[in-house]
Amino acid sequence: MSKEPDAAVRAASPPSAAAADSSALSEWREHWPMVIAAMAGLSFATVAVYSMGLFMEPLSHEFGWTRAQMSLGLSIVALFAVPLSPFAGALIDRWGSRRLGIPGIILSAIAFAGFSLATGSLTQWYVLWVCYAIVAIAIKTTVWTAAVSSVFQSSRALALAVVLSGAAISQTITPLIAQWLIDGYGWRQAFLWMGLGWGSVVLILLLPFFFDARDHERRTPSASNNRAALSGLTLAEGIRDPALLRIAAALFITSFLGVAVTVHKVPILTQTGLTREVAAQIAASAGIAGITGKLLTGWMMDRWQSGWIGGICLSLPALACLLLLDPIRTPTLIVASMMIFGYSAGAYLQICTYLTTRYGGLRHFGKIFGIMAGLMALATGVGPIVAGALYDHFGNYTVLLLAGIPIGLLSGWLVAGLGPYPTWQPVDIAGCRAVSKPRPD
């Protein structure tokens, strides 16, 4: 317990709107370069997911592989991410994000470029994916979100939204870049340039700008006083907390549906009669909606209790799947569906990340969200291969779209009923356990 109860009560009281706005501006003035660098890092971490749909046709044409066989590569990434993500989270909690993110970008760029060496052997293809899976653990979402959460408080939701916009930027430009490189230079050169070229740009941004709270402590010992802000649940408490369990479940099922549709987005659209070029352009437009989804949702979550905001956003894929079904879809509704998917894809990870920092605190965020990231990685791996298997069996994606309707509604329900945030109240800078007190409605 705190020795100064009056001070503890004052700490639990929410700041005034003017004070919060002033604090938010101060945070952005000091840390905006780091946010941009983290956004770039996350953009590269999602290149494999957003480009595989474009590589399926040329790889299938050259090697005769099925879509399920090609999609298995992402499942390999998931199999490694499930056990290794919590370990990576523990390293972040101990050493900070910079010491993991920078080496991870270098090695992941080389590993992605290595896909250009494919010879037609499925064994070799899967070995290349194993190499990528191991090094890509160091550039997963937790690396970038933990860094930003450690230095933002008043404007954390918007800062996370900007960082996670990196995935939406990748969703927007990756299909166009991949299509252009494949058409102009072949799939081998596309893998090579997307890996080494994109990775080099990200590295240039990370080296001078990517520093989290732990890095500031090492550089300025007096900054260790700020560690009091990193309070919250322990790992053991977090894995039993009902709110965090609901967030984890929503993240898993939304990731399953979202990545299944994202990886197969171009084939889904070509099934409607569109050309690959038009399908790629529509898929890219969904990325613009994704950026809008992140920023608008982040702005709202910094101002209002987020349960209903998250519930609506996570339910949107149900509507998008409905609009793509054969008796309903029209050219206009196809575009609308992709925009809805893009908006939801832009918002769901940001919602779940932000809610994890609010309901679990930051004391062991790396470990707690590392477990969630492992579940998300499992969904990322299972979703595309299930979608590919459904297509191989039925010859279309109708079953996937029908299943997406209840999945979307369930995800929204899980988040909508979370209740008020706890207020994390540090009681001892030296490391005593933080206490929580529910915030009044």
Secondary structure, DSSP 8 states (H G I E B T S, - for coil): --S-HHHHHHHHS---HHHHHHHHHHHHHHHHHHHHHHHHHHHHHTHHHHHHHHHHHHHHHHH---HHHHHHHHHHHHHHHHHHHHHHHHHHHHH-SHHHHHHHHHHHHHHHHGGGG--S-HHHHHHHHHHHHHHHGGGSHHHHHHHHHHH-STTHHHHHHHHHHHHHHHHHHHHHHHHHHHHHH-HHHHHHHHHHHHHHHHHHHHHHH---HHHHHHH-GGGGGGGGG--B--HHHHTT-HHHHHHHHHHHHHHHHHHHHHHTHHHHHHHTT--HHHHHHHHHHHHHHHHHHHHHHHHHHTTS-SHHHHHHHHHHHHHHHHHTSTTT--HHHHHHHHHHHHHHHHHHHHHHHHHHHHHHBSTTHHHHHHHHHHHHHHHHHHHHHHHHHHHHHHSSSHHHHHHHHHHHHHHHHHHHT--S-EEEE---TTS---EEEE---
